[in-house]
């Protein structure tokens, strides 16, 4: 695709990110492409749609930082169906696509159409009422760099009623989390899958993740690793005070409802790690697959499981390799035979 406008999301706390930003600005100047930096860290936070409009609705979002920076860029790209390209300057790099020293060649590839596009599942929400942030929450939750974004706007293209609540302008790539605010009190939550009560939980938090987010908070809480090519909702309780502490993987057409019970304390609602509002006893949120998808740029074959092995520093069991090093199960140097061709076996890629 011919890139016409670039929106740049820069982790300003990293000197290498500023250096990479200069490279992007230079590339845009050389190719006659408009480039606007979008401030997702400063004090004047707006909705994603407003921030995209201020940047003249770029068709490509480039993030310079780690996975957290990519999530902030994905929030912007999702509202306008823009492409997003992640440049890896972080420590984990499950989401970011290219190393910093290849920024210019990566932009060339996108501009010339030498790329593929990963379509990633997103989560959206309904709630019993519009989410609000108490006046003192900003100071209470001060962490990281910059203030939290505003509460989600109500979508005006969806119906609202007492049974189905209001639709919120939310696009979560990783997860939606309902978590306790008070350190000394867990939240009590009725969890519903596809409209049926699964169980009432007392826990530190309850989260619903996408397959992309399965390697983030959900993984740390004991959830399964799910291929980002899958479509599913992954429910995981965090430190539940009950025997059943397992994750549940639901189909994308099975919404997950979380109702705060009468004797519970209030709970914060986080979207991709950023607090967006507070719910109180008797109120609820429902998380479901968004009709929107994130369009993430990919420049080489996906090697999710190789990346998983590297990023998690997976090691082989000593007993399993006592007789020598394991050989690859499938050849990566010759074409697959006819009965395996439909499996799309890709060559091993030594990217990030």
BELGIKA-V902751 format. One record per backbone hydrogen bond with DSSP energy under -0.5 kcal/mol. CO is the residue of the C=O (numbers start at 1). NH is the residue of the N-H. If there is no record, write none. Layout:
co: [CO | CO]
nh: [NH | NH]
This chain:
co: [1 | 4 | 5 | 5 | 6 | 6 | 7 | 7 | 8 | 8 | 9 | 10 | 11 | 13 | 14 | 14 | 15 | 16 | 17 | 18 | 19 | 20 | 21 | 22 | 23 | 24 | 25 | 26 | 27 | 28 | 28 | 29 | 34 | 36 | 37 | 38 | 43 | 47 | 48 | 49 | 50 | 51 | 52 | 53 | 59 | 60 | 60 | 61 | 61 | 62 | 63 | 63 | 64 | 65 | 65 | 66 | 67 | 68 | 69 | 70 | 71 | 72 | 73 | 74 | 75 | 76 | 76 | 77 | 77 | 77 | 82 | 83 | 84 | 85 | 85 | 86 | 86 | 86 | 87 | 87 | 88 | 97 | 98 | 99 | 100 | 102 | 103 | 104 | 105 | 106 | 107 | 108 | 109 | 110 | 113 | 116 | 116 | 118 | 118 | 120 | 122 | 123 | 124 | 125 | 126 | 127 | 132 | 132 | 134 | 136 | 137 | 139 | 144 | 153 | 155 | 161 | 165 | 166 | 167 | 168 | 168 | 171 | 172 | 174 | 175 | 176 | 177 | 177 | 178 | 179 | 182 | 186 | 187 | 187 | 188 | 189 | 189 | 190 | 190 | 191 | 191 | 192 | 193 | 196 | 199 | 199 | 201 | 202 | 203 | 204 | 205 | 206 | 207 | 208 | 209 | 211 | 212 | 213 | 213 | 216 | 217 | 218 | 219 | 224 | 227 | 233 | 233 | 234 | 234 | 235 | 236 | 237 | 238 | 238 | 240 | 243 | 248 | 248 | 250 | 251 | 252 | 253 | 255 | 255 | 256 | 257 | 258 | 258 | 259 | 260 | 261 | 266 | 267 | 268 | 268 | 269 | 269 | 270 | 270 | 271 | 274 | 277 | 278 | 279 | 280 | 283 | 284 | 285 | 286 | 287 | 288 | 292 | 294 | 294 | 295 | 296 | 298 | 303 | 304 | 305 | 306 | 307 | 308 | 309 | 310 | 317 | 317 | 318 | 319 | 321 | 337 | 337 | 338 | 340 | 341]
nh: [3 | 34 | 59 | 60 | 8 | 36 | 9 | 62 | 10 | 38 | 64 | 12 | 14 | 15 | 17 | 18 | 19 | 20 | 21 | 22 | 23 | 24 | 25 | 26 | 27 | 28 | 29 | 30 | 31 | 32 | 33 | 32 | 6 | 8 | 39 | 40 | 45 | 51 | 52 | 53 | 54 | 55 | 57 | 56 | 83 | 7 | 62 | 63 | 85 | 9 | 65 | 87 | 11 | 89 | 90 | 70 | 71 | 72 | 73 | 74 | 75 | 76 | 77 | 78 | 79 | 79 | 80 | 80 | 81 | 82 | 295 | 61 | 297 | 63 | 87 | 88 | 97 | 98 | 65 | 89 | 100 | 352 | 88 | 102 | 103 | 106 | 107 | 108 | 109 | 110 | 111 | 112 | 114 | 113 | 115 | 118 | 298 | 120 | 296 | 294 | 290 | 172 | 288 | 168 | 286 | 166 | 134 | 278 | 137 | 140 | 141 | 142 | 146 | 169 | 158 | 165 | 161 | 127 | 155 | 125 | 170 | 173 | 123 | 210 | 272 | 208 | 179 | 270 | 206 | 268 | 185 | 265 | 189 | 203 | 261 | 191 | 201 | 192 | 259 | 198 | 199 | 257 | 196 | 193 | 191 | 201 | 189 | 241 | 187 | 180 | 238 | 178 | 236 | 176 | 234 | 214 | 215 | 216 | 218 | 220 | 221 | 223 | 222 | 226 | 230 | 235 | 250 | 209 | 236 | 248 | 207 | 239 | 204 | 205 | 242 | 245 | 235 | 250 | 233 | 254 | 289 | 255 | 194 | 257 | 287 | 192 | 260 | 285 | 190 | 282 | 264 | 181 | 279 | 179 | 270 | 276 | 277 | 177 | 272 | 274 | 271 | 269 | 132 | 267 | 283 | 260 | 128 | 258 | 126 | 256 | 124 | 122 | 120 | 296 | 84 | 118 | 116 | 307 | 308 | 309 | 310 | 311 | 312 | 314 | 313 | 320 | 321 | 321 | 322 | 324 | 340 | 341 | 341 | 343 | 344]
